[in-house]
């Protein structure tokens, strides 16, 4: 619909052999903005070309700041893109921040892949802190933070959030505050959890699952869209079938909006 904006975010897990299937799946969703995490140098050009062929003719990626790390982010849009300065994350390729000139006004999109704690030291904490510092402010623009935020451990039906901080007893308070600042703290700065806003807390969806040979070992809702109220959220849901089919170890997440014109700051 012409008056709607659709965003799709997906951690594609750095998979190369399944790229044609991943591309075909994404193109079928007919999104206006696509935010991908864990893209490789060998697949970035093919992603950009395929998305351009489907009308998303503007694409930027964070490969230039990856400093030898193999995986980075890519954002594509139907409308012109301008890259914003890095937010100061310790692994800068993990947060790609752009402006897109949509028919609904400028939309600020932050495509993030928060590093897991394993083998990354305190990079997870520092990335959460950098994102909160960059976004915890009022803005006249429409804003979206999306991607694999690697939190929370779980959520209760009354809306309480448990982070992974208990895994880090030597700095548990800092870890908890850093992870909590995104899903909880940014809501106070007009960046609300779109899935929960659309579906409440009764839904028990998970977007990443670790399996052993015998059973499911761990499962968490790690992939998110946080969006400003002026975007006019209509719906938000996961595309679990891509994970279940083995295209990635993550489900994609989609959000539909009917944006209002951006309002000037008072």
C-alpha positions as CSV (number, residue, x, y, z in Angstrom):
1,X,0.0,0.0,0.0
2,X,1.3,3.4,-1.0
3,X,0.7,4.9,2.4
4,X,2.6,2.2,4.3
5,X,6.2,1.7,5.0
6,X,7.5,-1.8,5.5
7,X,10.8,-2.7,7.2
8,X,12.4,-6.2,7.3
9,X,15.4,-7.0,9.5
10,X,17.3,-10.3,9.4
11,X,20.5,-11.8,10.6
12,X,21.5,-13.9,7.6
13,X,24.2,-15.8,9.6
14,X,27.0,-15.3,7.0
15,X,25.7,-18.1,4.9
16,X,26.9,-18.2,1.3
17,X,25.6,-21.5,-0.1
18,X,22.1,-20.5,0.8
19,X,22.3,-17.0,-0.6
20,X,20.0,-17.6,-3.6
21,X,17.3,-19.0,-1.3
22,X,17.8,-16.2,1.2
23,X,17.5,-13.5,-1.5
24,X,14.4,-15.1,-3.0
25,X,12.8,-15.2,0.5
26,X,13.5,-11.6,1.2
27,X,12.3,-10.3,-2.2
28,X,9.0,-12.1,-1.7
29,X,8.3,-9.9,1.3
30,X,8.4,-6.6,-0.8
31,X,9.8,-4.5,2.0
32,X,10.7,-0.8,1.6
33,X,13.7,-0.9,3.9
34,X,15.8,-4.1,4.4
35,X,18.4,-4.3,7.2
36,X,20.7,-7.3,7.1
37,X,23.2,-8.5,9.7
38,X,26.2,-10.9,9.3
39,X,26.7,-10.2,5.6
40,X,30.0,-11.2,4.0
41,X,32.2,-9.5,1.5
42,X,31.5,-12.3,-1.0
43,X,27.7,-11.8,-0.7
44,X,27.3,-8.0,-0.1
45,X,27.4,-7.1,-3.8
46,X,25.0,-9.8,-4.7
47,X,22.6,-8.7,-2.0
48,X,22.7,-5.1,-3.2
49,X,22.2,-6.1,-6.8
50,X,19.3,-8.4,-6.1
51,X,17.6,-5.8,-3.8
52,X,18.1,-3.1,-6.4
53,X,16.4,-5.3,-9.0
54,X,13.4,-5.4,-6.7
55,X,13.2,-1.6,-6.4
56,X,15.5,-1.1,-3.4
57,X,18.1,0.8,-5.4
58,X,20.0,2.4,-2.6
59,X,22.3,0.3,-0.4
60,X,25.1,1.0,2.1
61,X,27.2,-1.5,4.1
62,X,29.7,-1.3,6.9
63,X,32.5,-3.3,5.4
64,X,34.9,-0.4,5.2
65,X,35.1,-0.2,9.0
66,X,35.2,-4.0,9.7
67,X,39.0,-4.0,10.3
68,X,39.5,-7.5,9.0
69,X,36.4,-9.0,10.7
70,X,34.4,-11.1,8.2
71,X,30.8,-10.1,9.0
72,X,29.1,-6.7,8.7
73,X,25.7,-5.1,8.1
74,X,23.9,-3.9,5.0
75,X,20.9,-1.6,4.7
76,X,18.9,-1.1,1.5
77,X,16.0,1.2,0.8
78,X,13.7,2.3,-2.0
79,X,14.8,5.9,-1.3
80,X,18.2,7.6,-1.2
81,X,20.4,6.9,1.7
82,X,23.0,8.9,3.6
83,X,25.4,7.3,6.1
84,X,25.5,8.8,9.6
85,X,28.8,9.0,11.6
86,X,29.7,5.9,13.6
87,X,28.2,5.8,17.1
88,X,31.4,4.8,18.8
89,X,30.9,1.0,19.1
90,X,34.1,-0.9,19.7
91,X,33.4,-3.0,16.6
92,X,32.0,-0.2,14.3
93,X,30.8,-2.5,11.5
94,X,28.2,-3.8,13.9
95,X,26.1,-0.6,13.9
96,X,25.2,0.9,10.5
97,X,23.3,4.2,10.9
98,X,21.7,5.8,7.9
99,X,19.1,8.4,6.9
100,X,16.7,7.5,4.1
101,X,14.6,10.2,2.3
102,X,11.2,8.5,2.3
103,X,7.9,10.0,1.1
104,X,7.0,10.2,4.8
105,X,10.0,12.4,5.7
106,X,13.5,11.5,6.7
107,X,13.7,8.2,8.5
108,X,16.8,7.5,10.7
109,X,17.6,3.7,10.7
110,X,20.1,2.1,13.0
111,X,20.9,-1.5,11.8
112,X,22.6,-3.2,14.7
113,X,24.2,-6.5,15.5
114,X,25.2,-6.5,19.2
115,X,28.2,-8.8,19.7
116,X,27.6,-11.9,21.8
117,X,29.7,-12.1,25.0
118,X,31.6,-15.2,24.0
119,X,35.1,-14.2,22.7
120,X,34.2,-10.5,22.5
121,X,35.1,-9.4,26.0
122,X,33.1,-6.4,27.0
123,X,32.2,-5.4,23.5
124,X,28.6,-6.3,24.0
125,X,28.3,-3.9,27.0
126,X,30.2,-1.1,25.2
127,X,28.0,-1.5,22.1
128,X,24.8,-1.3,24.1
129,X,26.1,1.7,26.0
130,X,27.2,3.5,22.8
131,X,23.7,2.9,21.2
132,X,21.9,4.2,24.2
133,X,24.1,7.3,24.4
134,X,23.5,8.0,20.7
135,X,19.7,7.4,20.8
136,X,18.6,8.6,24.3
137,X,17.6,12.0,23.1
138,X,14.6,13.7,21.5
139,X,14.5,13.8,17.7
140,X,12.2,15.4,15.2
141,X,12.9,12.6,12.7
142,X,11.2,9.2,12.5
143,X,13.7,6.7,14.0
144,X,14.2,2.9,14.0
145,X,16.6,0.7,15.8
146,X,16.5,-2.8,14.4
147,X,18.6,-6.0,14.3
148,X,20.1,-8.7,16.4
149,X,20.4,-7.1,19.8
150,X,21.4,-10.3,21.6
151,X,19.1,-9.6,24.5
152,X,17.0,-10.4,26.6
153,X,17.4,-13.8,28.2
154,X,13.6,-13.9,28.8
155,X,10.5,-11.8,29.3
156,X,7.6,-12.5,31.6
157,X,3.9,-12.2,30.7
158,X,3.7,-9.0,32.9
159,X,6.4,-7.3,30.9
160,X,9.5,-7.9,33.1
161,X,12.8,-8.3,31.3
162,X,15.7,-10.5,32.4
163,X,19.1,-9.8,30.8
164,X,22.1,-12.1,30.5
165,X,23.9,-10.1,33.3
166,X,24.0,-13.1,35.7
167,X,26.5,-14.7,33.3
168,X,28.9,-12.0,34.4
169,X,29.0,-11.8,38.2
170,X,32.1,-9.7,38.3
171,X,30.3,-6.8,36.5
172,X,26.7,-7.9,36.7
173,X,25.3,-4.4,37.5
174,X,26.9,-2.9,34.4
175,X,25.9,-5.7,32.1
176,X,22.3,-5.6,33.3
177,X,22.1,-1.8,32.9
178,X,23.7,-1.9,29.4
179,X,21.4,-4.6,28.0
180,X,18.3,-3.2,29.8
181,X,19.0,0.3,28.4
182,X,18.0,-0.8,24.9
183,X,14.7,-2.7,25.3
184,X,13.6,-0.8,28.4
185,X,15.5,2.5,28.6
186,X,15.0,3.6,25.0
187,X,11.2,3.4,25.3
188,X,11.5,6.6,27.3
189,X,13.0,8.2,24.3
190,X,10.3,7.3,21.9
191,X,11.8,4.0,20.7
192,X,9.3,1.4,21.7
193,X,9.6,-2.4,21.2
194,X,7.4,-2.8,18.1
195,X,6.7,-6.5,18.5
196,X,5.4,-6.1,22.1
197,X,3.5,-2.9,21.2
198,X,1.7,-4.8,18.5
199,X,1.2,-8.2,20.2
200,X,1.5,-7.7,24.0
201,X,3.4,-10.1,26.3
202,X,1.3,-13.2,25.9
203,X,3.3,-14.2,22.8
204,X,6.2,-16.5,23.6
205,X,8.1,-16.1,20.3
206,X,11.8,-16.8,20.1
207,X,13.9,-15.6,17.2
208,X,17.1,-17.7,17.8
209,X,17.3,-21.3,18.9
210,X,20.3,-23.5,19.8
211,X,19.8,-27.2,19.3
212,X,21.7,-30.2,20.5
213,X,21.2,-33.6,18.8
214,X,18.7,-34.6,21.4
215,X,16.8,-31.4,22.2
216,X,16.4,-27.7,22.1
217,X,19.1,-26.3,24.4
218,X,18.4,-22.5,24.4
219,X,16.0,-20.2,22.7
220,X,15.6,-16.4,23.1
221,X,13.9,-13.4,21.4
222,X,17.0,-11.6,20.3
223,X,15.9,-9.8,17.1
224,X,14.0,-6.6,17.5
225,X,12.5,-3.5,15.9
226,X,12.3,-0.4,18.1
227,X,10.4,2.5,16.5
228,X,9.3,6.0,17.2
229,X,5.6,6.6,17.7
230,X,5.2,9.0,14.8
231,X,5.9,6.1,12.4
232,X,2.4,4.8,13.2
233,X,3.0,1.1,13.9
234,X,0.4,-1.1,12.3
235,X,1.8,-4.6,12.8
236,X,5.1,-6.4,13.7
237,X,5.8,-10.1,13.5
238,X,8.5,-12.7,12.9
239,X,9.2,-14.8,9.9
240,X,10.0,-18.0,11.7
241,X,9.7,-20.3,8.7
242,X,13.1,-19.1,7.4
243,X,14.8,-20.2,10.6
244,X,12.8,-23.4,10.7
245,X,13.9,-24.1,7.1
246,X,17.5,-23.6,8.0
247,X,18.1,-20.5,5.9
248,X,19.6,-18.8,9.0
249,X,19.7,-19.5,12.8
250,X,17.7,-16.4,13.2
251,X,14.1,-15.5,12.4
252,X,13.5,-12.3,10.4
253,X,11.4,-9.6,11.9
254,X,9.0,-7.3,9.9
255,X,7.2,-4.1,10.9
256,X,4.5,-2.2,9.0
257,X,4.0,1.5,9.6
258,X,1.6,4.3,8.5
259,X,3.8,7.3,9.2
260,X,2.6,10.7,10.2
261,X,4.6,13.7,9.0
262,X,7.6,14.4,11.4
263,X,6.9,17.2,14.0
264,X,9.4,19.9,14.9
265,X,10.8,19.9,18.4
266,X,9.0,22.2,20.8
